[in-house]
Amino acid sequence: MDNLALMRLEFVDFRNYERFSLDDIGPLTVLVGPNAVGKTNVVEGVSLLTAQGSFRHPLMSQLVRQGATHARLKALVVSGSRRLDLDISIAEGKKVHRLNGKAKPASELRGLMPSVAFTPDDLFLAKKAGALRRRALDDLGSQLSANHYLIRRDYEKLLQHKNKALKEGADPLLVASLNEMLATVGSTLEAYRRALFSRLLAAMAERYAQLTGGHEALSGRYVPSWESSEEPTPADLPDRDEAKARFEKALERRLPEELRRGRSLVGPHADRVELFVAGLAVEDFASQGQQRSVVLAWKLAEVALVQEILHQQPILLLDDVMSELDAARRRALIDFLADDIQTFVTTTNLSYFDDDLLARARVVDLAASSPTSPSRPVAAKPAPESQETAEFHSSDV
Ligand SMILES: Nc1ncnc2c1ncn2[C@@H]1O[C@H](COP(=O)(O)OP(=O)(O)OP(=O)(O)O)[C@@H](O)[C@H]1O
C-alpha cells in the first residue's frame, strides 16, 4: 500500500481565511474551536486538494473569501523521497489545478491522494434512497476511476441539455436524438454505479455486522429507473447490453409523458440505491441508531474500497461527527482511527475523545490565533502537550 502523507497545508483568501497554514501534519489532527471559527472550511480545503471536490458541493464563488478576488490552496504531499506539490487557484468562477507547478485537469489528479469525508449531512444517506446516495456513489467512483468521473460529467451535461429542450417544448425528433446519446452514456454510468455499489455493499455489510455484533444483516440493491423496485434483486439485473436495451425502451415509452411534463423522467438521475436492515428499508423502518450504524458502515466501506482499488490509504476527514454518534459508535470510529490512516477531526468539544486518542493527536485550537476571538483555553479537557495553534488570519465575516 502506498502511503502518501499530507505534510503541509496553506490557504490564501479561502472561505473565512485570509491566510491559513499548518506545517508538519501528522497522522491525527484534531481541529477544535467554537462554532463558525472555520473548522469545516479547513477540512473542505483538504477535500478540494485531495478528492478534487468538496463534500459541500458549493458554487466556485463561495470558496473565495468575501471581498477577495481569488483564492489559493496548496498542499505538500510526501511519500519517502516522492514529493507532490498540489495547488488550486480559484478566480472568476474558474478553478485551476496544478501538480508540481504544472496545470492539470482535475480528472487526472483524482485518486492521486484520495480522501473520504464523513460529515453530519452524511446521516441523510440513511434517510432517502435517491439523490444523496447516488451522489455519494458518484463522488466515490470519481475518485476511484477517471472514467466514472468523465461519464458522469457527460451524462449530466446531456441531461441538462435534454431538460432544457423539454422545457422549451422542443421538437420530439430532437429529444429522440438526445435520447440515443443518453442511452449510451446513461447505461455506461449505470454500469459503473452498479459495479461500484456491489463492492461497496459487500464491504458495508461486513462492517455493519462488526458494528452490530452480527445480529442483523445489511443488504441492498441498485434499482435502475426503468426497473420496477418491486421485482429484481441485484443478481437478476441484466448484463450491460440488455440494460441498455431496456433503458432505450423506457426512454421511448415515456417520451410522450416527458414532452407533456417538460422534464426527463427516466435515466440514472432517477435510479434508486436501496438499503435494508433485516430485510426492511432503512429509510422507512430503521431506528436512529441503526441508521447511524448504516452510515458509519458506508463511510468505513468507502475507506476499504479506496485501499482495495487504489492501493492507497485515503485521508479521513471527520467533520463534527462525534457529536452525532452515541458512545458505542464513537468508540467504533475511534478504534478504527487506530489504523495508520491520516485523519483530520473537527470538534467544538474535546470531551468526545479519550485521553489515549488525545495523547497521539495533534490538537490545533483554531480560536486561539483568531484576531476576532483571541486566545482562549480549550474547554472540557486539559490541553494535551501537543496542542498548538495554526497560523492564520480570519476575515471579519
Ligand atoms: N467565502 C467566504 N468568505 C468569507 N467567509 C466565509 C466564506 N464562506 C464561509 N465563510 C464563513 O466561514 C465561517 C466558518 O465556517 P465553518 O463552516 O468552517 O465553521 P465551523 O467552525 O465548522 O463551525 P460549526 O462548528 O458551527 O460547524 C462561517 O462564519 C462562514 O460564514
The ligand as a Gaussian input file, in Angstrom:
#p B3LYP/6-31G(d) Opt

LIG

0 1
 N      -16.470000      32.795000       1.025000
 C      -16.467000      33.126000       2.317000
 N      -15.937000      34.313000       2.709000
 C      -15.910000      34.657000       3.997000
 N      -16.381000      33.881000       4.997000
 C      -16.925000      32.704000       4.677000
 C      -16.978000      32.255000       3.321000
 N      -17.565000      31.037000       3.308000
 C      -17.861000      30.737000       4.586000
 N      -17.473000      31.727000       5.424000
 C      -17.604000      31.794000       6.886000
 O      -16.735000      30.883000       7.483000
 C      -17.163000      30.707000       8.833000
 C      -16.705000      29.392000       9.351000
 O      -17.407000      28.349000       8.711000
 P      -17.183000      26.806000       9.047000
 O      -18.281000      26.090000       8.347000
 O      -15.812000      26.376000       8.780000
 O      -17.434000      26.810000      10.626000
 P      -17.167000      25.683000      11.716000
 O      -16.021000      26.101000      12.569000
 O      -17.087000      24.343000      11.088000
 O      -18.492000      25.832000      12.566000
 P      -19.543000      24.770000      13.194000
 O      -18.905000      24.234000      14.448000
 O      -20.708000      25.659000      13.508000
 O      -19.832000      23.749000      12.151000
 C      -18.669000      30.966000       8.823000
 O      -18.955000      32.049000       9.681000
 C      -18.963000      31.341000       7.382000
 O      -19.912000      32.377000       7.264000

